[in-house]
Amino acid sequence: MRQEKPNMLTFPNAKINIGLNITEKRPDGFHNIESVFYPIPLCDALEALPSHTLTFSQSGMEIAGNKESNLVFRAFELIRPRIKDQMLAKVHLHKVIPMGAGLGGGSADGAFALKLFNSIFQLNLSQKEMEEMAAELGSDCPFFIANKPVFCYDRGIKFKPIELELEGWYIVLVNPNIHISTAEAYAAITPKIAPHNLLESIKRPVEEWKGLIQNDFEEALREKYPILGKIKETLYTKGATYSAMTGSGSTVYGLFREKIAAESLFPDFSTWQFPLPQ
């Protein structure tokens, strides 16, 4: 039987949070959360080739910090002990998903890197094994292994599959070019029990989400960054059925039934628009 050729190029995609409740601070310093993660078709590009030397290059949006702190590099270091013949890799990341934007771009890069290395080095790691390794990279990373809609709970590494179909909707993403770190976002948070059950609310029609599903980070950050509220208000004015900030910010998204002129509405910001699903 002919062996299938391994993938050497992959496209790590972003995600949005539909609802994000910060319910309590844990003894280990992390927070317990409740959220729905939904993959969207805004993507980086990641290429890896087996090599006798380890090289990491990057293009597109600039990434702060050294390569050793990049989740793609850290993913290779995690998987390196499993690679036979001491082979290394030549890796290139083209960055499109903005950082500090609540879109999970760095987490996606790390998780997709694990899947890519698993393929090119033919390691035959199971989904569960890769999810466990991804959890070592960061809280959001395990989601991107299966990359399907889930209800996320605990500190962000436990998932429950859900049925959520948004086919036929358009998503508009607006990033005001503000970088909000996770630490900054959590500093403004007072954990509390959510007023509505997110698992029950997500089953309702999108038309009913506005009064039921909220992002606790958005509420806390709007005072410091009023532009977040203005973007959301504009999206609703232009016909969004539901709008919210994703993750710890600063991207705000809107769900629409029809395509809109998003770029002309927000000429000074980064905007993207896609039909769902990809």
N, C-alpha and C positions, 0 to 999 in steps of 0.2 A: 504494500500500500504506500502511495506517495505521501510523504510527510508535508503537512500544511506549512506554507511559508509564514514565519512570524511577522506580525505587524511591527513596523519601525517608525510609524508616524501616527499620532493620535491627537485629538482635539478636546482638551479639557474644557468642559462647559461650566457656566455659572449656575447658581441657584437663587431662588427667592425664598424668603420666609413669608408664609401666609399666617399671620399671627405669631406673636412671640411673647410669652408670659414668663417673667422671672419670679419664680414662686418662693425660693428660699436660698439663703447662703449656707453652704455645707461646712462641716467642721474642717475639711481639707482645704478650704479657701475658695473652691469653685462654687458655682451657683447651679441650682437645679432649674431647668427651664422646661417649657412646653412650646412646641412650634410644629408647623407643617413645612417641610422642605419640598420644594418643587423645582426640578431641573429646567433650565431655559437655554435657548440656542445662541447665547453669546459665548464665544469660545476663544481660548488661547490655542497655540499650536506647539506640539512637543514632539521632537524627533530624537531617537536614540539608536546608535549603532554599536555593536560589539567592537571593542578596540583593545589594544595592548597598553594604552595609556588612558587615564581618566581626564577628560576635558569637559568643561561646562561653559557654553557661550549663551548670550542672550541678546534679543533685539526687541523692537517695539517699545512699549512703555518702560521707563527706567525703574528698576527695583532697588530700593535702598538696602544697605547692608552688604556683607560679604557673601560669597557663594556658599560658604559652609552653613550659613543660616537659612539658605533657600530650601524649601521643602522638597524640591526635586532632588537636590544634592543629598539631603538627609534621607530621602527615600532610598537612594542608591546605597548609602552606608548601611541602612537597615537590612537590605536584601543581599548585600555583598557577601556575607559568610555562606550563603547558599549557592553561590555561583561556582561552577566547576572550572578547573584549569586556571584559576586566578585571573579570569578575563575581566576587563574593565569596560568602560563605555565612553563614547563620544556623544555628548548630549547638547541639544540646542533648544531653547525655549523662546518662542515669540509671544510677547505679552500684549494682550488686548484688554483683558478684564482689569479695570482699575483696582488699586489696592485701597484698603480702608474705606470700602464702599458698600460693605454688607452683602456682597455677591458671592463670597466664598471662593474667589479665584485662586488664591494661594493654596487653599485646602484641596481644590480640584486638581491643581498641578501636582501636588504630592501624591494624591490617590491614583491619578492616571499614570504617574510615573511608576508606581508599584505595579500596575497592570501591564504597562509597557515592558518593564524589565522582566516580569514574569513570562511574557510572550517571547521576547527576543532571546532570552537565555533558557527557554523551555523548562521552567522550573516546576510547572504543573501545580502551583499553589492553589488551594481551594478558595472560594469566595470568603469563607469564614477566616481562613488564615490571613488573607489580605486585609480583611476588616480589622482583625486584631493588630496587625502591623500598622495600619493606617491610624488606629487610635493612639499609637505612640507618637504620631506626627502632630496630632491636634484633634480637638473635639469634633469639628465638622467633617474631618477627612473620611471616616468610614462610610458616610452617606454616599460618597462618589464612587464607591466600588460597585454597588448594584445600580446606583444612579437612577432610582425610581422614586416617585412620591412616597413620603413616609411621614408618620407622626413621630416626632423626636422628643425624647424626655430624658430624665436624669440630668447629667451634666452635658448632654448633647451627643452622647455616643450610643444611646440605646434607641432602637427604632421599632416601630410597628407599621407594617405595610398598610396602606389605605387605598381605597378606590377613589381617585380624583381625576376627572377627565375635563380638561379645559379646551378641547378641540373646538375650533371655530372662534375663539377669542383672540384678540390682538393684545400683546403686552407692550407698553411704552415704558422705557427706563429713562430716568432723568438723573444725572449725577452732577451736582453743583460744583464739582472739582474741590470738594472739601474732604480732607483725610481725617477720619475719626477712628482712633485706635480703640481696640476692645477695652483696654484699661480706662480710657476716658469715658466710654459709654457706661461701663459698670459703676464708675465713681458717682454718677448721677442717679443711680437706681436705689429704690427702697423695695425689696422683695415683698410680694403680696399674693394672696390667692386670687386667681382670675375671677371676674364676676360671671363669666360665661364659660361653659365647658367647650373647649376648643374642638375636641373630637366629635362632639355633637353638632357644633356650629358649622364645621367644614362640610357636613353632609347636606346642608341647606343650600338653596340656589344662590349663586353669586350675588344676585340682586338683594339678598338679605344679609350679606356679610358686613356691610358698612356699620351697622349698629351692634354687631356681635363680636367681631374679630379685630383685635388691636395689637399693636407692637409697643410694649412697655418702654423700650428704648426711645421710640419716637416721642412719646409723651414727655420723657425726661429731657431730651435734647432740643426740643423745639424752642425753649426759652433762650438757650445759648445760640442756636442757629435758626432764626425766624424764617430763613429762606426755605427750610424744609416744609413748613406749614404753607407757605405761599405756593410752592410747587404743587403740593397736594390739592390745594384749593383750585389752582388753574386746571389741573387734570379733571377734577370733578366738574368745573365750569364747562369744559370742552367735551363732556359726555362720558367720562369714566364711570363704569358701574361700581367699581371698587378701587380704592387707592390706599397705599400705605408705604411706609419706609420699610426696607428690607434689612434684616440682621441688625447690627449695631450702627448702620448708616454708613455713608450718607446718601445712598441711592433711594429715590422714591419711584415707585412704579404705579401704573394704572392699567386696569383691564378694560378693554373697549370691545364693542361689537363690530366696529368698523375701523379701518385705518384712518389716522389723522395726520395733520401736517405738524408733526412733533418738533422737527428741527426749527421751523419758523417760530414756534411758540417759545422756544428756549434757546435763542441764538448764542448765548454766552456760556451754555453748559454742554456737557456731553450727553447725547441722546441716542437711543437705539429703539428700534421697533421691529417686532417679529410676530408672525402668526404662531399660535400654539396648537398642537405640539410642533416640534421641529419638522 
